[in-house]
Structure formats: C-alpha cells, structure tokens
Amino acid sequence: MPARRERPVRIAIVNDYELVVVGLAALLAEFADRIEVVELDSKLPVASAVDVVLYDTFGQVQGPAVDVSSLVGPGQAKVMIFSWNTR
C-alpha cells in the first residue's frame, strides 16, 4: 500500500473564466483531506508555491506555443493542462 501524504496536494486553478475556476474548486472541495485549493486564478499568474497547476487552455494559445514555465510561479509545481482541443 502506498504511503499516505502528510499534507494535502496544494493546487492552483488557472482559467480565464471565473465560473470554471469556482466550479472546479467546488468539485474538489469534497476531497479537502487530500487536495487543498490554494489559488483560484481568473486571468492572474500563480503567486503561491503549489504542487500542481490545473490550467485550462480554452480561449488561450494552443499546442506547443503554451508557455508552461510562466504558469508555475514560485516553486517547482507540475502543470496539468486540460482542454477541449485534442491536437
């Protein structure tokens, strides 16, 4: 059995639409013992040290032109990109 983390995974949700940001945070609230939503960013860069940045590319640059390093902010966060575009 894998070892349990001592603290929840800290995440930032990055999206241009406040409704999406707030909606994702609400969906993740049920898992507060494992996931801590640290930032809800609507059109702002990540300012906190987090473990994961959830980034929705809808309405943004698509494909290899995405500047992932600009999303991370302080620290060494992993970036998870979700999108409607599969190319």
Secondary structure, 3 states (H helix, E strand, C coil): CCCCCCCCEEEEEEECCHHHHHHHHHHHHHHCCCEEEEEEEECCCCCCCCCEEEEECCCCCCHHHCCCHHHHCCCCCEEEEECCCCC
